[in-house]
Amino acid sequence: METSEILKKVRRIEIKTRGLTNNIFAGEYHSAFKGKGMAFSEVREYQYGDDVRDIDWNVTARYNRPFVKVFEEERELTVMLMIDVSGSRNFGTTNVMKKEMMTEIAATIAFSAIQNKDKIGVIFFSNKIEKFIPPKKGRKHILFIIRELLSFEPEQTQTDLSLVLRYMTGAIKKRCTAFLISDFIDNSPYKDALSIANNKHDLIAVQVYDKRETNLPDVGLMKISDAETGSEQWIDTSSAKTRKAYNEWWSNRQRLMEESMKKTRVDYVTVATDEDYVKALMSLFMRRA
């Protein structure tokens, strides 16, 4: 993709996603992702009912009457986006590929974060950590992230969700809000890594998939390829047995993902490429508010 084309796409995504954050997500994001603690604000004279544990003894001694410390919610968050850049994201049978929807979702979350003066960082992953962008604030930083989302070419094509979860847990020392954005096509178990990451951080999962991935059409002989392994084979989609086996594979994989999220208490949302991701994110935010 040429630089001029990338810049045009970046601008289109910025206009759309900033509009969404300004008009739709402003209050919901703030309510859904609260500050990480209480920060000292000021001192004032003791009033009846104040907690004696909040008395500031130095100021009290200086003025010979009791003063208490006043705390307020510390709003600034660090938000991390873990974005799947494996081969399977380059798939879409509607007018949007999974990669494009993942980019818009990530941009929407990023603009929501900076609107609330939060820092935002990104980890691109396949079955290796492809790139780490440290958390920063500001519009220029967001635009850099969007450019990377559009133009980044991974070295590997497969997926390892456990790897990125372990990496994020180790790399980000203080508690953060982390979004795992993926199609969750990973044959290895990742429940333990989900649990560990969610215990240390506030983890949210966003699954992006294409409905054509959920079942096979009855169109006779079809050549299929695995975007992550590169393997190809011919299958007979007119066979009811073949279509049933494929549907069961998808259903089982989806069930395992949902069970993993519920058992580890990770909030998650699932959105197809032909669906409105705005509604999906709004639903997620409102559940957490």
Residue pairs with C-beta under 8 A, 6 or more apart in sequence:
1 150
1 151
6 147
6 150
6 151
7 147
9 150
10 143
10 146
10 147
10 150
13 103
13 104
13 107
13 146
14 107
14 111
14 142
14 143
14 146
16 104
17 104
17 107
17 108
17 110
17 111
18 111
20 108
20 111
20 278
21 29
21 108
21 111
21 112
21 115
22 115
24 278
24 282
25 108
25 112
25 281
25 282
25 285
26 112
26 115
28 282
28 285
28 286
28 289
29 112
29 113
29 115
29 116
29 285
30 116
31 285
31 288
31 289
32 284
32 285
32 286
32 288
32 289
33 77
33 79
33 116
33 118
33 177
33 202
33 288
34 73
35 73
35 74
35 75
35 76
35 77
36 74
36 76
36 77
36 174
36 175
37 73
37 74
38 71
38 72
38 73
38 74
39 71
39 72
39 73
39 74
40 69
40 70
40 71
41 70
41 71
41 72
42 69
42 70
43 56
43 59
43 67
43 68
43 69
43 70
44 67
44 68
44 70
45 65
45 66
45 67
45 68
46 55
46 65
46 66
46 67
46 68
47 68
50 68
51 68
54 68
54 69
54 70
54 71
55 66
55 67
55 68
55 69
56 67
56 68
56 69
59 67
60 66
60 67
75 116
75 117
76 117
76 118
76 119
77 113
77 116
77 118
77 119
77 176
77 177
78 118
78 119
78 120
78 121
78 135
78 172
78 174
78 176
78 177
79 109
79 110
79 113
79 118
79 119
79 120
79 121
79 135
79 176
79 177
79 178
79 179
80 120
80 121
80 122
80 123
80 135
80 168
80 172
80 176
80 177
80 178
80 179
80 201
81 106
81 109
81 110
81 120
81 121
81 122
81 123
81 145
81 178
81 179
81 181
82 122
82 123
82 125
82 164
82 165
82 168
82 178
82 179
82 180
82 181
82 182
83 102
83 106
83 122
83 123
83 124
83 125
83 149
83 181
83 182
84 102
84 125
84 126
84 159
84 181
84 182
84 183
85 124
85 125
85 126
85 130
85 152
85 154
86 125
86 126
86 127
86 154
86 156
86 157
86 158
86 159
86 185
86 227
86 228
87 126
87 157
87 158
87 227
87 228
87 230
88 98
88 159
88 183
88 185
88 227
88 228
89 97
89 98
89 99
89 102
89 183
89 208
90 97
90 98
90 99
90 227
91 97
91 98
91 210
91 213
91 227
92 98
92 99
92 100
92 210
92 273
93 210
93 211
93 212
93 273
94 210
94 273
94 274
96 273
96 274
97 273
98 183
98 208
98 209
98 210
98 273
101 208
101 271
101 273
101 277
102 149
102 181
102 208
103 146
103 149
103 150
104 277
105 181
105 206
105 208
105 271
105 277
105 281
106 122
106 145
106 146
106 149
106 179
106 181
107 142
107 145
107 146
107 149
108 277
108 278
108 281
109 120
109 179
109 281
110 120
110 142
110 145
110 146
111 142
113 119
113 120
114 120
114 137
114 138
114 139
114 141
114 142
117 137
118 137
119 135
119 136
119 137
120 135
120 136
120 137
120 141
120 142
120 145
121 132
121 133
121 134
121 135
121 136
121 172
122 131
122 132
122 133
122 145
122 148
123 129
123 131
123 132
123 133
123 164
123 167
123 168
123 171
124 130
124 131
124 132
124 148
124 152
124 154
125 159
125 160
125 163
125 164
125 167
126 154
126 155
126 156
126 157
126 158
126 159
126 160
127 156
127 158
127 159
127 160
127 163
128 155
128 156
128 160
128 163
129 163
129 164
129 167
130 152
130 154
130 155
130 156
131 148
131 152
132 171
133 144
133 145
133 148
135 172
135 176
157 227
157 228
157 229
157 230
158 228
158 229
159 182
159 185
159 186
159 228
160 186
160 188
161 180
161 182
161 184
161 186
161 188
161 190
161 193
161 194
162 188
162 189
162 190
162 192
162 193
164 180
165 180
165 190
165 193
165 194
165 196
165 197
166 193
166 196
166 197
168 178
168 197
168 201
169 193
169 196
169 197
169 200
169 201
172 178
172 201
175 200
175 201
175 202
176 201
176 202
177 201
177 202
177 204
178 197
178 201
178 202
178 203
178 204
179 204
179 205
179 206
180 203
180 204
180 205
180 206
181 206
181 208
182 205
182 206
182 207
182 208
183 207
183 208
183 209
183 213
184 205
184 207
184 209
184 253
184 257
185 228
185 253
190 260
191 260
191 263
191 264
194 203
194 205
194 260
194 261
194 264
194 266
195 263
195 264
197 203
198 264
198 265
198 266
203 266
203 267
204 266
204 267
204 268
204 269
204 284
205 261
205 266
205 267
205 268
205 269
206 268
206 269
206 271
206 280
206 284
207 257
207 268
207 269
207 270
207 271
208 271
208 272
208 273
208 277
209 270
209 271
209 272
209 273
210 272
210 273
210 274
211 272
211 273
211 274
213 250
214 247
214 250
215 243
215 246
215 247
215 250
216 222
216 235
216 237
216 242
216 243
216 246
216 247
217 237
218 237
218 238
218 243
219 237
219 238
220 236
220 237
220 238
221 234
221 235
221 236
221 237
222 234
222 235
222 236
222 237
223 232
223 233
223 234
224 232
224 233
224 234
224 235
225 231
225 232
226 232
235 242
236 242
237 243
258 268
260 266
261 267
261 268
267 284
267 287
267 288
268 284
269 280
269 281
269 283
269 284
270 280
271 277
271 280
